Amino acid sequence: MVLHSGSKYQPLLEYLRHGDRSEITLTFAEIETVIGIALPESARKQRGWWSNRSKGALQASSWMLAGYLVSQLDLANEQVTFRKPPQVYKVHRIDGTVQWNGELIRALRSHMGLTQTQLAEELGVRQQTVSEWEQEVYAPTRASAKYLMLVAEKAKFHYEEA
């Protein structure tokens, strides 16, 4: 993932890099002050603009290269929270199988730089399934959990027993 030094989001990257907090909440107006231009209309209306994806999104590259992920978004109040993810995630196992929760699945997907659709393709499930796992509508089956463990290992996604 590379952010071109001439990117309009470079100032946001620098701002976040110099932040020493694990969580930073900014209003859209504050972000506009940092970058020196107005955010596009899509930033105010589309949740997807704020997604943590490593391909095709210069804005996401700015916060991800600074070591942050968008953890909360409030479009109504025009506010976003960036959070540094843990270096190693804590997991619970039952009979040797990791119990995947929404946060852990989102973290794996972000670590891999994938959209929900791309992770779904990797796992052979529907995008809606990944979305429901992340929202904790239900948990992955035992077979899916084992496959998630293999994918995580291949991607060098680190976790340890809680």
Order of alpha helices (4+ residues) and beta strands (2+ residues): alpha-beta-alpha-alpha-alpha-beta-beta-beta-beta-beta-alpha-alpha-alpha-alpha-beta
